[in-house]
Amino acid sequence: MTTTELHLLLDRFATFLRVEKSMSPHTLRNYMSDLAQFFAFVEQPHERAERRQVVVSQIDHHLIHAYLSLLHRRNKKSSIARKLSTLKSFFRLLLREGEIERDPTVLISSPKQDQPLPTHLVVDDMFRLLETPAHDTPAGLRDRAMLEVLYSCGLRVSELIGLNWGDIDGNVEVVRVKGKGNKERIVPIGRKALDALEQYRIQIPELVAPKRRNRLPSATSLATSPVFLNTRGSRLTTRSVGRFVNAYARACGIALKTSPHALRHTFATHLLDAGADLRAIQELLGHSSLSTTQKYTHVNLDHLMHVYDKAHPRA
């Protein structure tokens, strides 16, 4: 197989991920990077042999096992699992389209994952974090609204930055969220978060640099415009949000490394502490499987033990 033919297969796979799987640009880049790494391994010379040309139909499970063995020396289990998932998706597509006769990954299982407990903040720390951004600057009001929405709705950071003003309905206090795979869900939003959003919205013209203010939406196009902007008038990035959250956590004396995902865990843990049903939390978080949500029961074990001791007749 020539280099051009391989590139055509990779282009078809990228289109499949983007169109059929609705993958975000960030995830798509990771998948294509994983494939590039795999084919670099396949092509590398062994012993005195010259650099090999890739023949996709001749790739078997032995070669993939050799690749995974190499990865085990330098990668975490989670990274290896993702790279194997990429290969499985790629070869399943080739099998479906008749490029290969058998899938070499079909009998290869992913490495068993470690299950670290989710990081979360206690209520007092969470409230202190929410009050940390400045109340009298446009950037501070934006960041305060951002933290309030993360905690109020339990959003993923990608869902947060993807919000448009039209997704927020302050009258019925709900937000329309586009999650993984472009799946939409409706989640409640608290009055505190809505108030913070309104204070921030008024200050958006002051947030954006004067020479960029012509990019701001008119009143008629506000519904389709991003909620959280940077000073250039563009949508905030996931990296920026992560940097802001961690900086505010340090500023208010939280020793724990805090990320937007930690606030999502905090949202779920506090709901569970207050007696919320696990299936309701699953719906709010947008988890496709209840087993993903059940990890919060480990975090909540002390609370569950207290309830058991207090309520069970034979405790």
NORRACOR-V698058 format. One record per backbone hydrogen bond with DSSP energy under -1.0 kcal/mol. NH is the residue of the N-H (numbers start at 1). CO is the residue of the C=O. If there is no record, write none. Layout:
((NH,CO) (NH,CO))
This chain:
((6,2) (7,3) (8,4) (9,5) (10,6) (11,7) (12,8) (13,9) (14,10) (15,11) (16,12) (17,13) (18,14) (19,15) (20,16) (21,16) (23,17) (28,24) (29,25) (30,26) (31,27) (32,28) (33,29) (34,30) (35,31) (36,32) (37,33) (38,34) (39,35) (40,36) (41,37) (42,38) (43,39) (49,46) (52,43) (58,55) (59,56) (64,60) (65,61) (66,62) (67,63) (68,64) (69,65) (70,66) (71,67) (72,68) (73,70) (74,71) (75,71) (80,76) (81,77) (82,78) (83,79) (84,80) (85,81) (86,82) (87,83) (88,84) (89,85) (90,86) (91,87) (92,88) (93,89) (94,90) (95,91) (96,92) (97,93) (98,95) (99,94) (106,103) (108,105) (126,122) (127,123) (128,124) (129,125) (130,126) (131,127) (132,129) (141,137) (142,138) (143,139) (144,140) (145,141) (146,142) (147,143) (148,144) (149,145) (150,146) (151,147) (152,148) (153,149) (154,150) (160,156) (161,157) (163,160) (165,225) (166,223) (167,164) (168,165) (169,174) (174,169) (175,187) (176,167) (177,185) (179,183) (182,179) (183,180) (185,177) (187,175) (189,173) (194,190) (195,191) (196,192) (197,193) (198,194) (199,195) (200,196) (201,197) (202,198) (204,201) (207,203) (208,204) (209,231) (212,209) (213,210) (215,212) (216,213) (225,222) (227,163) (230,234) (233,230) (236,228) (241,237) (242,238) (243,239) (244,240) (245,241) (246,242) (247,243) (248,244) (249,245) (250,246) (251,247) (252,248) (253,250) (254,249) (263,259) (264,260) (265,261) (266,262) (267,263) (268,264) (269,265) (270,266) (271,267) (272,268) (273,269) (274,270) (275,272) (276,271) (281,277) (282,278) (283,279) (284,280) (285,281) (286,282) (287,282) (294,290) (296,293) (297,294) (300,296) (301,298) (304,300) (305,301) (306,302) (307,303) (308,304) (309,305) (310,306) (311,307) (312,308) (315,312))
